[in-house]
Each structure stands twice: as structure tokens, then as C-alpha cells.
Amino acid sequence: MTTPCRSGAPHLPRSLVLLTLLLSPLLLGSLPGCRVARPSDLDRESDWIVAVKTCRLPRSMPWYTQRAEHTWIDVKRGDEESWQRFEVLGRLFGPRRQPIASGDAREDRRWRRDVELLAAFRDERARAIAERLEAASTELVYQYRAGYDAWPGPNSNTFVMQLVRRVDGLSAPLHHNAVGKDYPGWIDAGWTTSKTGVRIDTVPLGLAIGLREGLELHLLQLTFGVSLWPPRIKLPFLPALPPPASPAPPLAPPEDTHSVPAAASSAPAAASSTAETPHPGVIRSRVREP
């Protein structure tokens, strides 16, 4: 009797495969992290800037929200005296469009948390985005005054997600702990917020795949995922692995007495002096760690 011939790759012991799977998060976490941009890195020469930002909710909020992120958009309209902030801070306020000082727009801390610059646009591209933002924000006023929910949404992160989808030229990969960023109503499908991939979502379950987002599973509006650029593992309530390089703390971080949101929507953020030259209309939000 002849023995069947085995072909293909050699068989790996199951124990070795299991060990590799268990150690892969640790191996990934040992890779050098990427620095993330901060608001203080925003260009001072451009007349028009649109900046998408995020930071963790303040420590004064309930403990179960303190790992969640709050997302908002700051806009410079012509000069340093004409900054505006677009955000939702809770059920009673609805979408807010309010003037802010240039110092607040460039501040790297909010609620004693580090602010991450997710994406920024400048010059004519920023001007075109800014002109559409006001109309898009106004269209959403009734929705947030009538039906705001910190979880699963709609909330402050849902608001920014909806602005991104309504405004041509505006895009940003939202933080994986920005609960509500994928809130679909009942069911929804389309582009991811970075506009480099596609997603389909229901309230209990969703899926996204994109160049910036990587592969994400959305379970009850919590994100589990892996991204390739930058290489990271994303788990709910935890910073991405490997975490971004920690920035040097400001010399005298001011107390922020602004309103505190009632909703979930950065990781410590710093800017590298070796950033690549950006596209004429875009300020890059991430650079490789030297």
C-alpha cells in the first residue's frame, strides 16, 4: 500500500500558532509609535483653516465615560480674530457654532486632557469646507435637540461624522474610542469618515474597512480593529497599541473652564519637526517617529 504524498507548506504545531497569536499584540506594541499632531502646530500664515480635533472626556464625568473621546471642528475664517467652533455638548445645547479666541483654537489641552489634531485643511480647500459647514450644521439642529443620547448615539461624535459625510472635501479618521461615530439610526452604509474605505452599520453590529481605518468591527458602538498605517491594534476603552509618543507637557497648562459635554467623543499628542511637506491644501495629522 502506498502512502499519500503531502504537498504544500510544512505543518506548524498548534501550540506555536497559538503562541504567535497571543504574543502578536505585545510585538506590535513594541514597535515605535507615531507622533500625532497638536493644535499648536496649526499654520499661522493661512487665512482659512479647518481642524478636526478630539480629546478624552474630563475626569469630572462618570467613570465609565472617561476613556471615551469627544470630537469637534474648529474653523479659521480669514484671520486670527475669526475662529469658530462647531460641536455638540449635550442634549440641552444642540449643535453649537460659537466664536472662540485664537489661543483656544491652538491650545493643546482641554479639560486637562491632551488634544489630538485628527486632520486639518487650509487655504482654498478649507474655505470651501467652511462655507458648507454652516449649512450642514444648521440642518442637524432639530435632530440633536429632539433626540440626543450619549450612548449609542446620536451624540457629539455622531454630529462630526454627519458633517464629514455631508461636506465635500472634509475627511478625518475619527478616534476608535469616539463612541457614536458609527451610529447609523437603524442601518446605514457608505464611505468611512476618512473617505478611504467603506462601512455598513446597524446599532448592534457593524463593519468598516479602509486605508486609514484598517479593519474594524463595531459591536454596540464599541470599536475593535487593526490598522496598518499607522500599525495599531484598537480595543474599546484602551489607547491604541502601540500608543503615540508622549508629548512634552506645556509649561503652564491653563485651567479650561469651558462647558463640559454630556456625551462621549486624544491620545497624548505631539508634533514632529521632521514632518513631510504637506499637500498644498492639507496639514498632515501624523508623521513617523524619528
Order of alpha helices (4+ residues) and beta strands (2+ residues): alpha-beta-beta-beta-beta-beta-alpha-beta-beta-beta-alpha-alpha-alpha-beta-beta-beta-beta-beta-beta-beta-beta
